[in-house]
């Protein structure tokens, strides 16, 4: 990724155009798959076709005999430690004596041409002894984490509703598949140009496996074509570096779309049983829940996902008595880890479905039941943590309900369920309205040392002051490069700002996940700029630079401490910041064919302070789109541990034709603990959009709909 220079005067609070926007729209932006270096060769990965098997032998001879093949590597060729992992080192660089999921890497091939490498990989003979796979998480016996949350002792109420809910396996479905270029260095190390979310944690996993000190493993961020959590884990990084070091030549690896489905983690499927008890007036007395998350073959970030599901399992509601147990298990299904919403999405679908059930049982409007139980500043979460910043949920709900409704159903074929396929001309189409509320933690939680580092340099170039901002924060499409430049202009009063390419030459910025970068890296850039400004000695910028020469400062920024959840009660101040979003969905449903058209989405979100209005709206639209996908179409179909639909032909994601118009109301109630009062905004819309859409489909059809994504067969044939 090249350095990005911005010369606009606009700072924090303005809709500053992204410096990479034109290049991306015109197709000129260089993504990691575009990397090229003279003399480079191509790497390919051989993957297991089985979900669970012993490896009896690997014969690489047929691959080495293919003309143009330069190297074939197995686990015996790993130069250092043979295992890596985000939280636990349980994942082999290459399979050793067994495979635990379909798609597990077994061997590597390097060749002069990618097709040669693919043919050679296919020629490798692996003798597998297939064994029975554990694919039903309800029968799994190995636990990643089991986290209770318990408070109070009253679990009887006048009104009780129960429900069992299921969430399918969703893929992050980024458009730029995994790719990168590893270049051997003269000092015996390696330079890796990679699309990732977390440069330093990649390096810290890579170095031990390569048998190198961290300073000899240097990473630079290449152009990233989306992430949404899937790039937190390693994919091809260590494989490319192994081949490059073996051959002493640059090695490029680019996954195809099908391999991408096997090469990264997915959203955890979930099975949940909830029980809500309330007074006849609709005030919550208790919430009980069992949440089961399928972590797949390896740990990844499953422990943190379980923690989020447990701590946020009640939702943004006041419940004096809580008994929740969230459990993550190992299976032989594809590994699951980080995806936008990170454990809170699954719980939100269940507790919001329950709130609608409770509203019906109490004879209340779905908005009113939520208003009566809404948290506010000063409320306690189920974990005992007090919400100590604005949380105007009741106000947000009332504003959402007051938004104008869309007009009556159109008779234009393009606006009807089924569209121009002419499945209906309006007959059998019913309209429904539904609401959803979500609460999401911002930044890392449970005592993680969550910080970011920024280096800011101001100097005269051509007689004009110029600022350079350098962090290791990954721009994955969320607009972070733009925000860093806005902050520098605001704090320094300098028009010309360069945001240097993110790399490991500067201290860690943590991951571009958990809606944390504006908060943490924004805080680091702000602090570094303030330190630079202090050295101006009250002089105008140009005079200060003429007197002192270039001024450079580096600062780390940490948010307030968080603490691990108690393993028995779950009580703790485990989160840094909490964010709220509420959605209303309007749908038209063809109840004869089970086809759904989302007519409109309306959303209200409190973001603390708006840093870039257009970018923020994009985040809310994008999060809502992924929530729509989970509600109605997106699911990796896994049968007996095998993925049945690893392509965008069969794994469906929303297009521009599926996304409806959106009404947005964005509130600004600053968080006094956060830089500029901001509140992370990228994830909350993903939570609340899914249950709102499903609630609207229920309203139109009268069908219970306890599983997402909702498919036509869930609607058709079960209507009374």
N, C-alpha and C positions, 0 to 999 in steps of 0.2 A: 504494500500500500504506500503510495507516494505521500510526501508531506503535503498538507493542504494549507493554502494561504488565503486569508480573508482580509479584505480591505474595507468592508462596510463599517459604518460607524455604529451600527446597532448593537446594543448590549442586552443584558438580562431583561426579560419581559417583552422583547420584540420578536416578531416572526421573521427571523433571519433565515435567508435561503441557505440550504446545505451546500457547502462547497463542492461536494461530489455529486450533486443532484443532476446537473446537465450531463455529466459523463455517464451516469447510470441510465438516464433516459435515452441517450443517443447510442448506447451500447459500447462506448469507448472506455468505460471503467475497467481496470485490470483486476479481475478476481483471481483467487489462488489457482484456479484451473487454467489460467492464462500464462502462468509462469513458464519461463523458457531460459535455458542457459546452454551455450555451445558445449558440446560434448556430453550433455546429459543423456541418461538412459532411463528406461521405464521399469517401474516395479509393479508387480501384481501379487495378490494374496490368494492362496488356495484356502477354501473354507469347508468346514464339515457339512455334509448333507444330512447329518443325523442330529437329533436333539440330545441323545445320550448314548455314549458308546465308549468302550475301551479301544485304545489304539495298540494293535499288535505289532505293526511294522509300518515303515514309510520307505518306499523305494523311489529315490530321486533320480535314478539313472536314466529313465526314459526322458525326463525333462532336460537333463544335461546334454543329452544327445541331439536335441533340437538345435539346428544351426542358428546362430545369433544369440543364444542364451549365454549370459555371463556369470550368473551365480544362482544357486538354489540353496536356501537356508531353512533349517528347522530349529527346534528348540535347543538342539545341541550347539548351535552357532550363536546363541545369545551371549554377548561378551561379559555381561554382569549379572545382576539379579534377574531371576526369571519371572518375577511377579510384580505387578503394579496395581494401583487402585487409588481412587479419590480419598476414601476414608479408611479402607482396609486393603492391604496388598494381597488380594485374593485372585486376581485375574492374570493368567499366564500371558507372556508376550506372544508365545506360540504354544499350542497345545502340547503337553508333555506325554502323559500316558492315557489321557482320556479327553473327551469333548463333552461339554455340558449344555450346549445349545446349538441349534442349527445355525450355521454361519460362523462358528468359532474359527479364528485363524489357525491354520495348521502348518503352512509353509509359505515361503516367499520366493519369487522368481524375479530376476532382473534380466532385461534383454535390450537390444538396440531399438526394437520397435514394440509398441504395446501389444499388437496382435501376436507377435512372436511370444511375448511373455505369457499371454493368455493361453495360447496353444500348449506351451510348455507346462504351465500350471495344471492344465487338464490332463497332461500325460503322467503326472505323479501318481504312483499307486500307493494307496493307503489301505491297509488291512484293518477294517473296523470289526469289532465284536459288539453288535448293537445290543443294548440292554433296555429294559423298560424305563420310560421317562416319567418323571413326576411332573405332571402338567396341570393338575387341579390344585390350586393353592389351599383349598379347604382340606386337602389330605396331606399337605406338606408337614414335615416334622422338623425342618431346620429353620430357625428364626433369625432374621436380621436384627429386629428390635421389637420389643413389646413395651408399649408405653401407656400406663393408665393415667387418667385425670379424674380425681375424686374429690368431691367437696359436699358437705351436707349429709343428712341421713333420712330425709323424707322422700319416699318414692311411691306415694299414693296421691291421687288427685281426683277431682270431680269429673274431669274429661281426660280421657286417655286415647291417644292414637298411636298406632304402630305401623311400620313399613319396612320392607326389604328392598334394597336398591342395588343396582349394578352399573358400573362404568366400564366401558370397553377400553382396549388399548389404543391410544391415540399416538400418532406420529407427529413430530415437529414439522415435517414436510417443508423444510427449507429448500429453496430452489437451487442453491449452489451446493452440489455434492462435495463430500470430503475430498480434499486435495492439498498438496503441498510439495515443496522442493527442498531436499536436503543436500547440502554442499559441504564436502569434507574440507577442513581447514589445515593450513600449514602447521599449526601447533598441535595437530593430532585430534583436535576437537571437531565440531560440526556446527554449521550455521543452518538453521531450519526456518524456512519462510512458510508460514502456515495460517490457515483460517481457523481460529480458535476463539474461545471465550475467556481464557485464563492463561496467559503466557507463562507466568511463574510456576503455577502448579503443574503445567505441562513439563517445564524444565525439571522440576523437582521429582517428577516420576520418571522422566527420560534418563537423567544422568546416572542413577544407580543401575538401570538396565543396560546402559551402554558401557558401564565400567569407567565412567569419566567423572571428574569433579564438576560441580555445577557451572563454574566459570568457563568451562570449555564447551558447554552446550548453550548456544546463543540462539534466541528465537526472535523473529521479527514478524509482525502481523502482516499477512497478505490480505487482499480484498476478500471480504466475507459476504457470502450470499445468503444471509439469514442464519439463525442459530436456535433461539427459543429454548435453550437448555441442552440440546443434543451435542454441542461442541464442548461441554465441560469435561467430558471424559476423553481419554486418548482414543484415536481411531488408527490412522495410518502413520502417526508421527514416529513411533519407535521403529516401525518397519522400514520406513524410508531412510532413517538414520543408520540402521544396521546395514542396509545395502550400500549406502554411500560410503560408510567407513570400510566395508569389506572391499569394495571396488576402487576406492579412492577416486570416485567420479560422482558428479551430481546425479541424484536420482529423483525422479518425479513419480508420484502416485496420484492417480485420479480415479475415484470410484464412479462407476456408472450408477444409474438410478436404482436398479435392483440391488446392487451391492450396498448402496447407502442404507437401505432398509435393514440390512444385516450388520452394518458397520457402526451403528450408534444406538444409544439407549432410547426408550420410548416412555410415554406416560404410564404410570402404574395402573393396571386394571384394579378395580375395587369391588368388594362385596360388603355391604353395610346393612346392619339391622338397627333401626332407631325406634325409640319409644319416647313420646312426649306426654307429659302430664300438665294440665292447666286447670285454673279455676273456670267456672262457667262464664266468667267475664273475659276469658281468653288470656289471662296472665300466667306465664309459665311458672310451674311449681318445680318440675324436674325434667332433665333430659338424660336418657340412658342410650348408649350406642356401642356397638361392636363394629370396628372398621378393620377389614382385612385387605392388605395390599400385596399384590404379586410382584416381588422384586426381580423375578427371573433368576438367571444363572449366577450372577455376581452382585456384589454389594453396591457398587457405585455410590450414589448419594441417598440410598434408601433409608438409612437411619434418620437423616434430617427430614425426609419426606414424611416418615411416620410421625416424627415429632410435630410437624406442622399440622398433619391431619388430626392428631390428638388435641393439641392446644387450641385449635380453631374449630373443633368439631361441633361446638354449639352454635357457631356463627355469631353475628353481632347482636346478641340478645342477652338480656339479664335472666339468668336461671340460678336460683339459690342452691339447688341440689343437682349434682352432676355425677354420673358414673359412665365414663368413656374408657374403652380399651382399644387402642390402635395397634395393629400387629403387621409387621412386614415379614414375608417368608421367602425362602429360596425355592425355586422350581427349575425345571429344564426348559422353560419358556424363554423368549428373548430377554436380555437384561433390560431393566427399567431404571430410570434415574430422573434427572432434572427435566422438567418441561414447564413452561409458563404456567404459574399458579401453584406448582410444587406441593402437592398434598392437600392444599386447601380447596382445589377444584373439585376433587372427588367428594369431600365432606359437604361442600356447598350444595351440590346437586341433591344430596340426601336430606340435609336439614331444611332446605327450602321446599322440597316436596312435602316434608312433614308440616311445615308452617301452613301450607295450603290446605292440607288435611285438617289441621287444627282449626283453621278459620272456618271451614265448612262445618266441623263438629260443634263449634261455638256459635254458629250463625252470624259470623262476622265477615266483612269485606277483607280480601287478602292484603290490602294495604293497611287497614286498621289493625289487624292482628299483629302486623310487624311494627307499627307505630307504638302500640301498647307495650311491646317488649323491647323496644330499641335501646341499645346502649347510648350513652352520652359521655361527655367528659366527666370523669369521676367514677364511672362504672367499673366494676371488676369483671375481668374475663374468668373463664372457668378455672384457669391456672392461678387465680388470685391476683394477677397483675392488674394494676389500676391504669385505666386509660387517662393519661395526664396531659393530653392535648385535645384540641377540638375534635368532636365526633358527632356532628349534627345529623344523625341518621333520620330522626323523625322529620326534621325539616326537609331533608333530601327526598324522603318518601312523599311528603305532601306536595313538594314542587313537581316531582315526577307525575303524580296523579293528576295535577292541574294542567299538564301539557296537553295541547290539542290533539285529538285523535285523528288519524288519517280518514279520508273520505270513504264512502261505501266501495264495496268490491267492484273493480273494473271489469268490463266485459271484453276488454282487449285481450286477445289470446296470449299476448306476451306477458300479461300481468296475472294470468291465472295459473294455478298449479298444473304442471305439465307443459306450460308454455306453448310454443308453436307446434308441438306434436299433436295439438287439437284433441287431447284426451277429454276435455270438457268444454262446454260453452257456458258454464256457470251452474249447471245442474249438479247437485250433490256437493256443492262447495259451501262450507260453513266457516264463519269467522270466529276467532278466539282471541282473548287477551290474557296475558299472564305477566307476573312480576317476579323479579329475582333480586336478592340482596347478597352481597359478599363482603367478607373482611379478609384482608391479606396482610401478613407481616412484610415489612420492608427491611432490607439488609439481612445479613446473616444473624443467626440467633443462637441461643443456648451456649453462650460463653466463647463462641468462635472469635479469634483475634482478627477482627474485621477492620481493615485500614486500607488507605491508598496513599500513594506517593506522587508528588508533582514537582517538577523542576521548571522554573520560569526564568528566562533570561531576557533582559531588555538591553538593546544596543542601538547605536546610530548606524543606519545603512542609507547611503546617499543623502546624509544630512537629516533623515527622518527617523524618529524612534520606531523601533520594530521589536515586538515581543515574540518569543518562541516558547511554546508550552510543550513539555515533554512528559508523558506518562506512559504506563504500560497498560492502560485501559483499552479494552477491545471495542472498536466500533463495529457492531454487528448489524447495523441498519437502524438503530434506535435514535441516531442523531447526536451522539456524544461528542463527536468532533466539533459540531456546531456550538454546543453548549460550552465547551471548554473555551472556545474563542470568545463567546459572548461574555463569559465571566472575566476573562483577561481584559477585554475592552472596558468593562464596567469598573473593574478595580484599579486599572492602571491609567485609564484615560488615553490609551494608545489606539490609533486607528488600525495600524497594520499588525496582524497577528498570524503567526504560523503555528499550526498544530503538528508537531513532528510525528513521524511514524512510531506507533507503539512498538516497544521492544524491551528486552530484558537488560538493557544498559542502564535503565533507571529502576528504582525500587518497585516492588509489587503494587498493583492497583486492585488486586483481587479479581473476582469474576464479573463479567457482564451478565449478571443474573440477579435475582431477588430484587429487582427494581432499584438497585443500590447505587449505580454509578453516578447519577446526578447528585445524590446525597454525599457519597464518600469521595469520589474523585473530584466532583464539584467542590466539595469542602477543602480538598487538598490544593486544588488550583487556586481557590480563593485565599487560602492561608499563605501560599507561596507568593502570590501577587501582593498581599498585604506586607509581607516581609521585604519584598523588593521596594515597595512604595515607601516604607519607613526609611530606606537608605537614600531617598531623594533629598533628605534634609530640608524639606520645605521649599526646595527649588522647583521651578518648572522642569519637566522631564528632560528637555533638550539640554538645559544648563547642567542638570545633575549628571547626565551622561558625558557631556563635554568635560566635566570636572573629574569624574571618577572612572570613566570608561564603562565598558559593559558591566551590568549588575546582574548577578545570578543568585537565586536562592532555591533551596529544596526543602520541602516540608512534607511531613506525614500528617494525615488526618484520621482520627478515630472517633467513632460515635460513642455514646455512653455505654458502659458495660452491660452485658446480658449474662444470664446464669442458666446452667443446665436444669432441666426439669427434674423434680424429685422422682426417683424410679418407682415409688409406691403411690404417691398422691398426685404427681404431675405439677405440684405447686412451684412457681418460680416466676420471676420477672425475666422471661425468656426472650422477649422480643424488643427490638429497638424502637420501632414505629409501626403503626397500624393504619391501613388505608381502606376506605369504603367506596363502593360503587353500587348503584342501583339501576336496574334495567326494567323497562316495560317492552314487551314484545306483542305485536299484532300479527296474526297469521291467518291465511286462508287455507283450508284443508279440503281436499277432495276425499270425502269419507268413503267413496266407493272404490277408489284406487289406492288410497293411503298416501297420496302425494301432498306435499306441504310447500306453500309459498310464504316466506316471511315478508310481510307487507311493509313493516316498519319496525325499527328499534329506536327507543328513546332511552337516554342514559343521563344520570346525574352523578357527578364524581367530585369529591373534595380533594384538591391537589395541593393544599397549603399555599403555594404561590406558583403562578404560571411563569416558567422561564422562557418558553417559546410556544406561543399559542398554536401555530399551525402544526408543529411537531407533536404537541400534546394531543391535538385532535386526531392526528394520525395514529398515535398509540392507542387511543380509545377505540377508533375504528378497527384497527388491526386486532386488538384483543377481543373485540366483539365478534370479529370474523372467525377467530379460532374457537370461540365459544359456540358459535353457530355450527361450525363443522362438527364439534363433539356432540352437539344436540341432535343433528339430523343426518350426518353422512360419514364422518371419519371414524374408521376402525380398522386396525390391523387384525385380519382374521387369522387366528392361530388354531390349528387342529392337531392334537397329538404332538405339540411342540413345533410343528411346521408352519411357516408363514405361507398363506395361500395367495396373498395379493400384494407382492412387493413391486408395485408399479403405480404410476399415476393414472393408468387406465382403470385399475380396479380399486385402488385406494383413492377415494374421492375427496377433494378439498374444495371449499367454496371458491367460486370465481366471481368476477364483477357482476355477472348476471344473477348470482345467488344472494349477493349482499343487498339489503334494502336501503332506502334512504334512512338517515339517522338524525334525530333531534338530540342535541347535546346541551346540557347546562353544567358549566364548570364553576365550582365554588372555590373560593380562596379563604381558608381559615388557617393562618400560618401556625406551624409547629415551632414553638420557641426554641426547641433543642436542635433544629435542623438548619443547615445553611440556607439563608434567604427565607427560611420558614417553609421550604418545599416539602412535598410529600411524594414519595415514589409513586408513579402512575401507570407503569406499563402492564402490570399483571392484573389488578382488580377487575378490569372489564371482562377478562376471560372467565372469571368465576361466575358473575351474576348473569351473564348473557345466556348461558346454557339452561339453567333452571327456568328463566323467564320464558324462553322459547318453548320448552317442554310444557310448562304450565299453560301457555296459550294453546298448544295443540290439545292438551287435556280439556281445556275449556270449550274447544270447538267440537270435540268428539265424544267426551264423556268416558274415554278409556283411561285406565289407571296409569299406564306408561311408567313402569318402574325401572327401566333400563335405557341408557344412552350408549350409542346413538339410536334414536327412534327410527325404525325402518317401516316401510309400507305394510309389511306383514304384521307388525305390532298393532296397526290401526284397523286393517281390513279383516273382517271375519270375526271380530270380537265385539263389535258394536251391538248394544242391546236394542 
